[in-house]
């Protein structure tokens, strides 16, 4: 004799499931990590050519872009040179500071949350 299912709950909804048996699945919302601005600060001693070199080398800017940012730093005292994840921004700041230190320039670079 074949086995027959007689549970009435299986026939309450299409597909044979009772609403009470369904688990609610929520899609987890992922947040993007916060971004950080890398800022270059003006000083009266670091040569403009060195700042352009730093921007070209460490931030892969064209010569024209680097000159534009360098002039912004010179005129306004500060400029955003890039926006990155925390780890990348931290690395960029360290690279700028190390390169400036090795060349004996007082160039300052910092980062702040966007």
N, C-alpha and C positions, 0 to 999 in steps of 0.2 A: 504494500500500500504506500503511495507517495505521501511525503510529508507536506502538510499544508500550513501556511502561516495564517493565524486567525486573529492576530493583534489588530484591533480596529485603528490604533494610532497610526499605523503605516499608511493608511488610506486617507488621512485627513487632508494632506496637501499633495500637490503634484510631485511625483517622484517618490511618494511613499514616506515622507518625513514629516514629523510633527514640528511645528515652529519652536516648541520648547526644547527640542533636541539640537537645534542649530546653535552653533557657537558664533558669536559676533566677532568677526575679524576686523581689526582696525589696522589700517596701513600706517606704519610709523612715519611721522614727519621728520625728515632729516633737515637740519639747519646747516646752512653754509658756514664754514668757519669765519670768524671775524677777519677783516682785512686791516692792514696797517700801512700808513703812509710813511715813506722814507723821506726825511727832510734834510736838506743841505743848508747850513747856516753860513752867513757871510762873516768874513773877518778882514782885517786891513793888511794882512801879510801874505796870504796864499796867492800865488800868481794865477791869473785867469786861465792861462794856458794849462796849468796843472788841473784845474777844475774841469776844463773841457776834456782833458785826457781821462780823468776819472769817470766822467759821464759816458764817454765813448767806450771805455774798456769794461767798466763794471755794470753799466746799465744798457749796453748795446745800443746807444743812440747814434744817429748820424751826426756828422760834424755840425750841420746846421741846427739840429735839435739841441745838441750839447751847448752851442753858443747861445741859443735862445734861453735855455735854462740857466746858464751861467750868468747871463745878463739880468735875469729875474732875481737871482740870488744877490747879485751885486747891487741892484737898485732897491729891492724890497727887503733885503736882509735875510730872506728865507724863501725856499721854494720846494715844492713836492717834486721829487725826482722819480717816484714810482709808487705803486700800491701793490702789496704782496701779502701772502699768508704770513703768519707770525714768524715761522722758521726762516722763510726766505728773507723777510725784512731784517730780521736779526743778523743773518749772515751778511747781507749787503752792508749794513751799518758797520759790522766788524771789519769787512774788507776795505771800506772807505777809510776807516780810522787807522787800520794797519798800514795801508798804502801811504797815507798822509804822514804817519809817524816815521816810516822808513825814509821818506823824502824830507823829513824835518819841517813839515808844514803844520800850522795849527788848525787846519780845516776840521770843522765839526760836523757830524752827521748824527741824526737821531731818528726815532720812529715814534709814531703815536697811532692809537686806534682810530680808524676812520669813523 
